[in-house]
């Protein structure tokens, strides 16, 4: 099974994960029972799923791997698998991928990332959603994500556009097409066009 795996790139150039050192092109076999997050060799179905575990911070390395033997897949959406056999096939070129120090799991094909204490989003190809970096950002829900800048809140869509020209004192995620926002101490509801529909 083709998959992807992240590694710590050590000062001597070796690759390690959880203290185990790997060599490209070599096949490794785990003896005994395998178990997700505990025993065996771990990887992910897609490259972007690896970034939750290994951020693209300029120090980590990413490889296409071949998983074999016994394989167990995670029941969750992070794409994680564990296998009893693994081989590092080739390194993935990350030069076109946005660097970041931390990434959340992907929702609606975007993940929140953090770099230098600022927040943004990347797509599954590793490209930035917005030229603007924010003080805080939350994952997408119903096509919009909450973002904060200078103490005020707004929403961003999957094209990187802000929902409203007005920034709000506080806000809650969209639910069934409506979101609660706070303006001048009063809670209101807006629709997906940024219009106030309920006071």
N, CA, C and O of each residue as an XYZ file, in Angstrom:
796
protein
N       0.836     -1.195      0.000
C       0.000      0.000      0.000
C       0.880      1.258      0.000
O       1.776      1.401      0.832
N       0.612      2.153     -0.933
C       1.325      3.421     -0.982
C       0.805      4.342      0.118
O      -0.405      4.454      0.321
N       1.725      5.005      0.831
C       1.329      5.917      1.897
C       2.429      6.969      2.055
O       3.382      7.006      1.276
N       2.285      7.822      3.071
C       3.255      8.895      3.315
C       3.586      8.941      4.799
O       2.747      8.663      5.656
N       4.847      9.306      5.078
C       5.302      9.327      6.463
C       6.246     10.503      6.683
O       7.013     10.875      5.794
N       6.178     11.082      7.881
C       7.078     12.165      8.254
C       8.175     11.666      9.178
O       8.008     10.677      9.892
N       9.315     12.379      9.150
C      10.465     12.001      9.971
C      11.147     13.241     10.530
O      11.075     14.326      9.954
N      11.804     13.053     11.657
C      12.745     14.059     12.132
C      14.020     13.907     11.321
O      14.563     12.808     11.206
N      14.494     15.009     10.760
C      15.783     14.960     10.070
C      16.849     15.383     11.082
O      16.906     16.549     11.471
N      17.676     14.457     11.499
C      18.659     14.713     12.536
C      19.868     15.481     12.008
O      20.065     15.581     10.797
N      20.664     16.014     12.906
C      21.829     16.810     12.518
C      22.813     16.019     11.672
O      23.496     16.593     10.823
N      22.897     14.714     11.888
C      23.810     13.889     11.095
C      23.189     13.415      9.778
O      23.792     12.627      9.049
N      21.970     13.905      9.475
C      21.304     13.565      8.223
C      20.439     12.335      8.274
O      19.743     12.035      7.304
N      20.461     11.604      9.384
C      19.622     10.415      9.496
C      18.169     10.802      9.719
O      17.863     11.930     10.108
N      17.285      9.853      9.468
C      15.852     10.058      9.618
C      15.347      9.212     10.779
O      15.673      8.028     10.873
N      14.557      9.808     11.659
C      14.044      9.052     12.800
C      12.590      9.404     13.068
O      12.117     10.485     12.718
N      11.891      8.464     13.698
C      10.519      8.650     14.136
C      10.356      7.866     15.432
O      10.565      6.654     15.470
N       9.981      8.573     16.490
C       9.837      7.939     17.799
C      11.107      7.203     18.218
O      11.046      6.143     18.842
N      12.271      7.785     17.863
C      13.548      7.228     18.272
C      14.096      6.131     17.381
O      15.244      5.719     17.546
N      13.293      5.648     16.434
C      13.737      4.593     15.517
C      14.351      5.246     14.281
O      13.743      6.129     13.675
N      15.556      4.811     13.909
C      16.270      5.403     12.768
C      16.002      4.586     11.501
O      16.091      3.358     11.515
N      15.674      5.278     10.408
C      15.331      4.651      9.135
C      16.356      5.003      8.061
O      17.020      6.038      8.130
N      16.471      4.123      7.067
C      17.292      4.376      5.893
C      16.421      4.251      4.652
O      15.673      3.281      4.529
N      16.496      5.208      3.728
C      15.727      5.105      2.483
C      16.080      3.832      1.717
O      17.244      3.436      1.651
N      15.065      3.202      1.144
C      15.267      2.011      0.336
C      15.301      0.720      1.113
O      15.264     -0.354      0.512
N      15.369      0.783      2.416
C      15.437     -0.416      3.243
C      14.052     -0.786      3.764
O      13.260      0.087      4.121
N      13.767     -2.081      3.804
C      12.486     -2.565      4.313
C      12.637     -2.975      5.776
O      13.584     -3.668      6.147
N      11.688     -2.534      6.595
C      11.707     -2.851      8.025
C      10.472     -3.688      8.370
O       9.382     -3.467      7.842
N      10.675     -4.647      9.266
C       9.578     -5.528      9.675
C       9.432     -5.472     11.192
O      10.410     -5.541     11.937
N       8.190     -5.347     11.621
C       7.894     -5.329     13.057
C       7.508     -6.731     13.503
O       6.642     -7.375     12.910
N       8.159     -7.184     14.548
C       7.851     -8.495     15.094
C       6.797     -8.355     16.187
O       6.918     -7.508     17.073
N       5.775     -9.181     16.120
C       4.735     -9.157     17.133
C       3.513     -8.364     16.692
O       3.376     -7.998     15.525
N       2.642     -8.111     17.639
C       1.366     -7.448     17.402
C       1.564     -5.984     17.028
O       2.442     -5.319     17.577
N       0.755     -5.475     16.096
C       0.754     -4.047     15.785
C      -0.500     -3.415     16.376
O      -1.527     -4.076     16.531
N      -0.407     -2.132     16.703
C      -1.522     -1.428     17.321
C      -1.407      0.055     17.014
O      -0.334      0.638     17.173
N      -2.490      0.666     16.580
C      -2.484      2.085     16.244
C      -1.969      2.919     17.411
O      -2.415      2.769     18.548
N      -1.023      3.800     17.104
C      -0.429      4.756     18.052
C       0.506      4.099     19.065
O       1.070      4.786     19.916
N       0.678      2.773     18.985
C       1.504      2.104     19.989
C       2.597      1.234     19.386
O       3.773      1.427     19.692
N       2.233      0.282     18.537
C       3.203     -0.693     18.046
C       3.095     -0.819     16.530
O       1.996     -0.884     15.981
N       4.253     -0.853     15.856
C       4.277     -0.981     14.412
C       4.755      0.300     13.748
O       5.166      1.245     14.421
N       4.698      0.324     12.424
C       5.147      1.472     11.635
C       3.928      2.279     11.185
O       2.998      1.736     10.588
N       3.947      3.569     11.475
C       2.786      4.415     11.198
C       3.015      5.303      9.973
O       4.135      5.734      9.697
N       1.946      5.559      9.263
C       1.979      6.426      8.089
C       0.562      6.949      7.864
O      -0.339      6.672      8.655
N       0.365      7.711      6.776
C      -0.960      8.243      6.432
C      -1.237      7.999      4.955
O      -0.313      7.885      4.151
N      -2.513      7.921      4.608
C      -2.897      7.694      3.220
C      -2.440      8.833      2.311
O      -1.939      8.581      1.214
N      -2.605     10.082      2.751
C      -2.295     11.241      1.933
C      -1.219     12.092      2.610
O      -1.105     12.103      3.836
N      -0.436     12.800      1.805
C       0.654     13.617      2.338
C       0.143     14.668      3.311
O       0.726     14.860      4.378
N      -0.952     15.359      2.951
C      -1.428     16.442      3.817
C      -1.872     15.947      5.187
O      -1.887     16.719      6.145
N      -2.236     14.658      5.295
C      -2.631     14.119      6.587
C      -1.434     13.972      7.531
O      -1.596     13.969      8.751
N      -0.244     13.853      6.963
C       0.976     13.710      7.768
C       1.289     14.998      8.519
O       1.892     14.969      9.592
N       0.877     16.128      7.949
C       1.282     17.425      8.510
C       0.712     17.674      9.902
O       1.244     18.503     10.640
N      -0.340     16.987     10.271
C      -0.878     17.091     11.627
C       0.112     16.510     12.644
O       0.183     16.965     13.786
N       0.866     15.512     12.216
C       1.823     14.843     13.103
C       3.242     15.408     12.938
O       3.992     15.496     13.910
N       3.603     15.787     11.723
C       4.917     16.342     11.422
C       4.728     17.630     10.613
O       4.483     17.561      9.408
N       4.835     18.795     11.244
C       4.664     20.047     10.505
C       5.797     20.285      9.512
O       6.920     19.819      9.707
N       5.487     21.007      8.462
C       6.501     21.368      7.473
C       7.276     22.579      7.983
O       7.072     23.700      7.517
N       8.158     22.344      8.933
C       8.872     23.436      9.610
C      10.281     23.665      9.090
O      11.030     24.455      9.665
N      10.652     22.988      8.013
C      11.991     23.134      7.461
C      12.997     22.157      8.030
O      14.117     22.059      7.528
N      12.616     21.432      9.072
C      13.515     20.467      9.699
C      13.067     19.032      9.465
O      13.896     18.123      9.421
N      11.779     18.822      9.317
C      11.263     17.472      9.117
C      11.374     17.044      7.656
O      11.442     17.880      6.755
N      11.392     15.748      7.440
C      11.444     15.179      6.089
C      10.186     14.361      5.851
O       9.597     13.828      6.791
N       9.776     14.262      4.588
C       8.549     13.562      4.225
C       8.845     12.578      3.095
O       9.492     12.920      2.105
N       8.359     11.355      3.265
C       8.653     10.301      2.301
C       7.390      9.585      1.847
O       6.450      9.376      2.613
N       7.407      9.216      0.560
C       6.462      8.226      0.081
C       6.969      6.881      0.577
O       8.151      6.571      0.428
N       6.088      6.079      1.162
C       6.491      4.785      1.702
C       5.584      3.689      1.152
O       4.488      3.950      0.658
N       6.067      2.474      1.252
C       5.279      1.308      0.890
C       5.001      0.527      2.158
O       5.925      0.051      2.818
N       3.722      0.394      2.502
C       3.321     -0.345      3.703
C       2.864     -1.744      3.300
O       2.155     -1.914      2.308
N       3.279     -2.747      4.081
C       2.901     -4.113      3.779
C       2.675     -4.928      5.031
O       2.639     -4.399      6.142
N       2.524     -6.230      4.833
C       2.254     -7.104      5.967
C       0.864     -6.846      6.520
O      -0.075     -6.599      5.763
N       0.733     -6.903      7.811
C      -0.543     -6.582      8.456
C      -0.736     -5.073      8.478
O       0.199     -4.330      8.775
N      -1.932     -4.623      8.169
C      -2.238     -3.186      8.132
C      -3.534     -2.923      8.886
O      -4.532     -3.616      8.686
N      -3.510     -1.927      9.747
C      -4.713     -1.487     10.459
C      -4.919     -0.012     10.146
O      -3.985      0.784     10.249
N      -6.144      0.355      9.764
C      -6.461      1.736      9.435
C      -7.248      2.383     10.561
O      -8.074      1.736     11.205
N      -6.987      3.667     10.797
C      -7.695      4.395     11.835
C      -9.157      4.580     11.449
O      -9.451      4.827     10.279
N     -10.081      4.468     12.403
C     -11.494      4.704     12.105
C     -11.818      6.189     11.976
O     -12.942      6.543     11.619
N     -10.849      7.068     12.260
C     -11.076      8.499     12.200
C     -10.668      9.044     10.835
O     -10.261      8.285      9.956
N     -10.776     10.352     10.662
C     -10.560     10.953      9.347
C      -9.133     11.438      9.115
O      -8.860     12.086      8.105
N      -8.227     11.137     10.027
C      -6.870     11.649      9.869
C      -6.038     10.823      8.896
O      -4.917     11.210      8.565
N      -6.570      9.687      8.428
C      -5.876      8.886      7.439
C      -4.741      8.056      7.980
O      -3.937      7.543      7.202
N      -4.647      7.905      9.282
C      -3.522      7.202      9.887
C      -3.662      5.697      9.751
O      -4.749      5.142      9.905
N      -2.531      5.040      9.455
C      -2.496      3.588      9.379
C      -1.274      3.088     10.133
O      -0.318      3.833     10.350
N      -1.312      1.829     10.530
C      -0.153      1.170     11.121
C       0.048     -0.137     10.362
O      -0.916     -0.820     10.017
N       1.303     -0.475     10.108
C       1.609     -1.673      9.341
C       2.770     -2.418      9.982
O       3.499     -1.870     10.810
N       2.930     -3.675      9.587
C       4.021     -4.474     10.147
C       5.272     -4.425      9.283
O       6.340     -4.854      9.720
N       5.157     -3.905      8.053
C       6.313     -3.759      7.169
C       6.273     -2.387      6.495
O       5.209     -1.906      6.105
N       7.444     -1.768      6.364
C       7.487     -0.449      5.721
C       8.814     -0.262      4.981
O       9.865     -0.740      5.408
N       8.723      0.448      3.860
C       9.916      0.771      3.063
C       9.833      2.222      2.622
O       8.803      2.653      2.103
N      10.911      2.986      2.823
C      10.971      4.374      2.381
C      11.307      4.374      0.894
O      12.407      3.984      0.505
N      10.357      4.811      0.060
C      10.519      4.746     -1.387
C      11.268      5.957     -1.923
O      12.298      5.812     -2.580
N      10.746      7.170     -1.641
C      11.420      8.377     -2.120
C      10.972      9.573     -1.300
O       9.857      9.611     -0.780
N      11.877     10.563     -1.194
C      11.558     11.773     -0.449
C      10.637     12.668     -1.277
O      10.758     12.741     -2.500
N       9.730     13.337     -0.603
C       8.792     14.249     -1.254
C       9.380     15.657     -1.249
O       9.832     16.144     -0.212
N       9.371     16.306     -2.409
C       9.850     17.686     -2.523
C       8.839     18.617     -1.859
O       7.686     18.691     -2.284
N       9.271     19.328     -0.814
C       8.375     20.211     -0.077
C       8.649     21.691     -0.349
O       8.153     22.554      0.375
N       9.423     21.986     -1.375
C       9.824     23.367     -1.633
C       8.647     24.275     -1.982
O       8.725     25.487     -1.779
N       7.565     23.711     -2.500
C       6.403     24.516     -2.897
C       5.328     24.551     -1.814
O       4.278     25.166     -2.000
N       5.591     23.889     -0.676
C       4.618     23.805      0.414
C       4.882     24.900      1.433
O       6.030     25.126      1.813
N       3.840     25.580      1.878
C       3.969     26.610      2.903
C       4.575     26.016      4.183
O       4.158     24.951      4.637
N       5.560     26.715      4.756
C       6.129     26.255      6.020
C       5.229     26.677      7.182
O       4.548     27.699      7.111
N       5.234     25.885      8.243
C       4.432     26.182      9.422
C       4.984     25.387     10.594
O       5.663     24.376     10.413
N       4.683     25.855     11.790
C       5.183     25.178     12.991
C       4.160     24.223     13.589
O       4.507     23.362     14.399
N       2.895     24.375     13.190
C       1.839     23.492     13.712
C       0.661     23.515     12.748
O       0.354     24.548     12.152
N       0.006     22.371     12.600
C      -1.191     22.284     11.756
C      -2.269     21.492     12.472
O      -1.988     20.479     13.113
N      -3.511     21.961     12.359
C      -4.652     21.213     12.866
C      -5.097     20.220     11.794
O      -4.642     20.310     10.654
N      -5.977     19.274     12.134
C      -6.529     18.378     11.115
C      -7.334     19.162     10.067
O      -7.817     20.262     10.338
N      -7.467     18.586      8.882
C      -8.192     19.240      7.793
C      -9.699     19.090      7.970
O     -10.206     18.025      8.323
N     -10.404     20.208      7.709
C     -11.858     20.227      7.634
C     -12.240     21.037      6.407
O     -11.694     22.117      6.182
N     -13.171     20.527      5.613
C     -13.544     21.187      4.352
C     -12.325     21.457      3.482
O     -12.261     22.479      2.798
N     -11.355     20.544      3.505
C     -10.141     20.605      2.683
C      -9.185     21.735      3.070
O      -8.325     22.117      2.275
N      -9.329     22.271      4.283
C      -8.398     23.281      4.777
C      -8.001     22.968      6.211
O      -8.792     22.424      6.981
N      -6.772     23.317      6.557
C      -6.288     23.122      7.921
C      -5.754     24.447      8.456
O      -5.106     25.201      7.730
N      -6.029     24.724      9.719
C      -5.440     25.884     10.389
C      -3.961     25.595     10.612
O      -3.587     24.511     11.059
N      -3.116     26.592     10.292
C      -1.683     26.461     10.566
C      -1.229     27.646     11.415
O      -1.875     28.693     11.443
N      -0.111     27.460     12.102
C       0.474     28.510     12.927
C       1.931     28.697     12.519
O       2.668     27.726     12.349
N       2.337     29.946     12.365
C       3.722     30.290     12.068
C       4.026     31.627     12.731
O       3.337     32.620     12.496
N       5.060     31.641     13.558
C       5.439     32.864     14.279
C       4.257     33.455     15.042
O       4.059     34.670     15.060
N       3.468     32.570     15.677
C       2.328     32.934     16.517
C       1.193     33.609     15.742
O       0.339     34.258     16.346
N       1.175     33.465     14.424
C       0.084     33.948     13.585
C      -0.600     32.763     12.913
O       0.009     31.713     12.714
N      -1.880     32.945     12.565
C      -2.706     31.862     12.048
C      -3.096     32.101     10.591
O      -3.302     33.238     10.165
N      -3.194     31.007      9.838
C      -3.687     31.043      8.476
C      -4.254     29.667      8.154
O      -4.451     28.849      9.053
N      -4.515     29.410      6.881
C      -5.046     28.126      6.446
C      -4.258     27.646      5.236
O      -3.811     28.448      4.415
N      -4.091     26.328      5.133
C      -3.539     25.742      3.919
C      -4.539     24.754      3.350
O      -5.347     24.169      4.072
N      -4.466     24.579      2.024
C      -5.276     23.559      1.379
C      -4.493     22.253      1.334
O      -3.363     22.193      1.819
N      -5.076     21.215      0.761
C      -4.432     19.905      0.759
C      -3.184     19.854     -0.116
O      -2.413     18.896     -0.052
N      -2.986     20.894     -0.940
C      -1.768     20.983     -1.747
C      -0.679     21.771     -1.033
O       0.437     21.889     -1.540
N      -0.998     22.314      0.150
C      -0.007     23.051      0.917
C       0.061     24.530      0.596
O       0.992     25.209      1.030
N      -0.917     25.054     -0.166
C      -0.942     26.466     -0.501
C      -1.748     27.270      0.514
O      -2.687     26.753      1.118
N      -1.378     28.538      0.699
C      -2.077     29.414      1.636
C      -3.453     29.807      1.107
O      -3.629     30.015     -0.094
N      -4.416     29.905      2.001
C      -5.742     30.377      1.625
C      -5.780     31.889      1.517
O      -6.387     32.433      0.594
N      -5.129     32.579      2.464
C      -5.239     34.038      2.543
C      -3.868     34.686      2.634
O      -2.946     34.132      3.232
N      -3.742     35.866      2.034
C      -2.516     36.640      2.203
C      -2.448     37.243      3.600
O      -1.365     37.540      4.102
N      -3.608     37.422      4.223
C      -3.691     37.975      5.576
C      -3.456     36.883      6.601
O      -4.061     35.814      6.521
N      -2.582     37.142      7.566
C      -2.403     36.257      8.706
C      -3.181     36.835      9.877
O      -3.285     38.053     10.020
N      -3.728     35.958     10.715
C      -4.635     36.372     11.775
C      -4.052     36.089     13.160
O      -3.115     35.306     13.314
N      -4.633     36.748     14.158
C      -4.215     36.514     15.547
C      -4.746     35.186     16.070
O      -4.102     34.530     16.889
N      -5.928     34.795     15.592
C      -6.562     33.525     15.949
C      -7.368     33.045     14.747
O      -7.894     33.857     13.985
N      -7.467     31.739     14.576
C      -8.330     31.181     13.530
C      -8.862     29.838     14.006
O      -8.184     29.107     14.727
N     -10.099     29.521     13.587
C     -10.714     28.249     13.931
C     -11.010     27.474     12.659
O     -11.057     28.058     11.577
N     -11.207     26.183     12.771
C     -11.449     25.329     11.606
C     -12.750     25.693     10.901
O     -13.639     26.309     11.488
N     -12.844     25.304      9.637
C     -14.038     25.569      8.843
C     -15.220     24.742      9.339
O     -15.086     23.595      9.764
N     -16.379     25.384      9.261
C     -17.631     24.729      9.619
C     -18.726     25.345      8.759
O     -18.925     26.560      8.775
N     -19.425     24.519      8.019
C     -20.459     24.983      7.086
C     -19.902     26.002      6.097
O     -20.587     26.955      5.723
N     -18.657     25.794      5.678
C     -18.078     26.632      4.630
C     -17.431     27.913      5.087
O     -16.934     28.676      4.258
N     -17.418     28.181      6.397
C     -16.809     29.399      6.924
C     -15.970     29.080      8.158
O     -16.256     28.144      8.904
N     -14.927     29.886      8.350
C     -14.088     29.743      9.535
C     -14.015     31.091     10.243
O     -13.930     32.135      9.597
N     -14.047     31.064     11.562
C     -13.927     32.296     12.340
C     -12.467     32.701     12.430
O     -11.596     31.858     12.645
N     -12.196     34.005     12.263
C     -10.850     34.548     12.375
C     -10.888     35.800     13.258
O     -11.878     36.533     13.280
N      -9.815     36.021     13.968
C      -9.715     37.202     14.836
C      -8.499     38.031     14.450
O      -7.429     37.493     14.164
N      -8.675     39.332     14.447
C      -7.594     40.261     14.165
C      -7.805     41.513     15.000
O      -8.863     42.140     14.950
N      -6.788     41.865     15.765
C      -6.852     43.061     16.620
C      -8.067     43.031     17.555
O      -8.709     44.055     17.788
N      -8.366     41.854     18.079
C      -9.443     41.724     19.057
C     -10.839     41.638     18.472
O     -11.802     41.509     19.228
N     -10.986     41.704     17.168
C     -12.294     41.643     16.515
C     -12.409     40.363     15.689
O     -11.408     39.792     15.255
N     -13.672     39.919     15.481
C     -13.929     38.659     14.792
C     -14.613     38.865     13.450
O     -15.353     39.826     13.241
N     -14.337     37.919     12.540
C     -14.985     37.903     11.242
C     -15.016     36.446     10.773
O     -14.630     35.543     11.516
N     -15.472     36.224      9.552
C     -15.506     34.892      8.966
C     -14.800     34.930      7.622
O     -14.865     35.931      6.908
N     -14.129     33.846      7.279
C     -13.468     33.727      5.982
C     -14.056     32.524      5.264
O     -14.348     31.504      5.889
N     -14.231     32.643      3.931
C     -14.783     31.513      3.182
C     -13.656     30.709      2.535
O     -12.482     31.048      2.687
N     -14.008     29.652      1.821
C     -13.005     28.754      1.255
C     -12.281     29.339      0.043
O     -11.392     28.699     -0.519
N     -12.658     30.553     -0.360
C     -11.924     31.255     -1.414
C     -11.004     32.323     -0.824
O     -10.339     33.054     -1.558
N     -10.972     32.406      0.507
C     -10.093     33.361      1.168
C     -10.683     34.747      1.321
O      -9.962     35.696      1.629
N     -12.002     34.883      1.108
C     -12.660     36.181      1.198
C     -13.332     36.341      2.561
O     -13.928     35.399      3.085
N     -13.228     37.543      3.128
C     -13.915     37.834      4.380
C     -15.402     37.976      4.119
O     -15.807     38.531      3.097
N     -16.212     37.481      5.032
C     -17.664     37.523      4.862
C     -18.205     38.936      4.948
O     -19.095     39.311      4.184
N     -17.674     39.723      5.874
C     -18.247     41.039      6.142
C     -17.161     42.107      6.187
O     -16.034     41.838      6.602
N     -17.504     43.310      5.760
C     -16.595     44.438      5.929
C     -16.524     44.852      7.392
O     -15.533     45.426      7.843
N     -17.592     44.552      8.123
C     -17.633     44.859      9.548
C     -17.029     43.724     10.358
O     -17.294     42.552     10.092
N     -16.213     44.078     11.353
C     -15.665     43.101     12.279
C     -16.491     43.137     13.562
O     -16.990     44.189     13.962
N     -16.627     41.984     14.195
C     -17.534     41.845     15.328
C     -16.778     41.714     16.648
O     -15.624     41.288     16.689
N     -17.466     42.095     17.723
C     -16.858     42.006     19.055
C     -16.686     40.551     19.494
O     -15.772     40.227     20.251
N     -17.562     39.692     19.018
C     -17.496     38.259     19.322
C     -18.309     37.535     18.268
O     -19.083     38.161     17.544
N     -18.143     36.223     18.173
C     -18.883     35.459     17.162
C     -18.894     33.977     17.520
O     -18.057     33.486     18.278
N     -19.884     33.281     16.940
C     -19.986     31.836     17.054
C     -20.086     31.248     15.651
O     -20.498     31.931     14.713
N     -19.707     29.974     15.510
C     -19.746     29.301     14.209
C     -21.138     29.314     13.592
O     -22.143     29.485     14.281
N     -21.170     29.130     12.276
C     -22.439     28.983     11.566
C     -23.101     27.664     11.933
O     -22.443     26.639     12.107
N     -24.422     27.724     12.043
C     -25.230     26.537     12.293
C     -26.513     26.674     11.485
O     -27.317     27.579     11.707
N     -26.683     25.754     10.544
C     -27.845     25.790      9.646
C     -27.955     27.136      8.944
O     -29.043     27.694      8.807
N     -26.812     27.647      8.504
C     -26.795     28.863      7.687
C     -26.819     30.174      8.435
O     -26.846     31.234      7.810
N     -26.809     30.135      9.764
C     -26.819     31.364     10.562
C     -25.707     31.332     11.600
O     -25.349     30.274     12.118
N     -25.169     32.509     11.893
C     -24.123     32.627     12.912
C     -24.475     33.756     13.869
O     -25.044     34.769     13.462
N     -24.138     33.581     15.129
C     -24.359     34.622     16.131
C     -23.134     35.519     16.182
O     -22.002     35.038     16.220
N     -23.371     36.837     16.182
C     -22.290     37.822     16.286
C     -22.683     38.878     17.313
O     -23.865     39.131     17.545
N     -21.682     39.480     17.913
C     -21.918     40.499     18.934
C     -21.451     41.855     18.420
O     -20.293     42.025     18.037
N     -22.369     42.817     18.419
C     -22.075     44.179     17.962
C     -22.543     45.152     19.042
O     -23.715     45.162     19.416
N     -21.613     45.967     19.536
C     -21.949     46.965     20.566
C     -22.693     46.337     21.750
O     -23.666     46.900     22.252
N     -22.229     45.184     22.181
C     -22.804     44.526     23.347
C     -24.075     43.759     23.098
O     -24.645     43.199     24.034
N     -24.539     43.713     21.865
C     -25.792     43.037     21.546
C     -25.538     41.863     20.614
O     -24.817     41.988     19.624
N     -26.141     40.711     20.941
C     -26.009     39.525     20.102
C     -27.053     39.543     18.993
O     -28.241     39.738     19.249
N     -26.594     39.335     17.742
C     -27.454     39.294     16.566
C     -27.155     38.035     15.773
O     -26.218     37.306     16.095
N     -27.952     37.772     14.729
C     -27.674     36.652     13.832
C     -27.465     37.176     12.415
O     -28.167     38.078     11.959
N     -26.464     36.578     11.718
C     -26.214     36.943     10.325
C     -26.315     35.695      9.462
O     -26.162     34.570      9.937
N     -26.582     35.928      8.163
C     -26.625     34.808      7.225
C     -25.283     34.675      6.506
O     -24.332     35.386      6.832
N     -25.201     33.775      5.538
C     -23.933     33.513      4.851
C     -23.532     34.620      3.883
O     -22.478     34.543      3.251
N     -24.373     35.654      3.764
C     -24.002     36.848      2.995
C     -23.516     37.962      3.894
O     -23.156     39.040      3.422
N     -23.506     37.700      5.205
C     -23.078     38.715      6.167
C     -24.178     39.685      6.544
O     -23.916     40.706      7.179
N     -25.407     39.375      6.160
C     -26.520     40.265      6.450
C     -27.144     39.921      7.794
O     -27.257     38.749      8.150
N     -27.548     40.947      8.539
C     -28.244     40.733      9.795
C     -29.670     40.293      9.482
O     -30.402     40.994      8.784
N     -30.062     39.131     10.000
C     -31.371     38.590      9.694
C     -32.224     38.448     10.951
O     -33.429     38.214     10.852
N     -31.624     38.583     12.124
C     -32.401     38.416     13.339
C     -31.760     39.201     14.455
O     -30.545     39.126     14.642
N     -32.544     39.952     15.201
C     -32.046     40.708     16.350
C     -32.565     40.113     17.638
O     -32.254     40.613     18.719
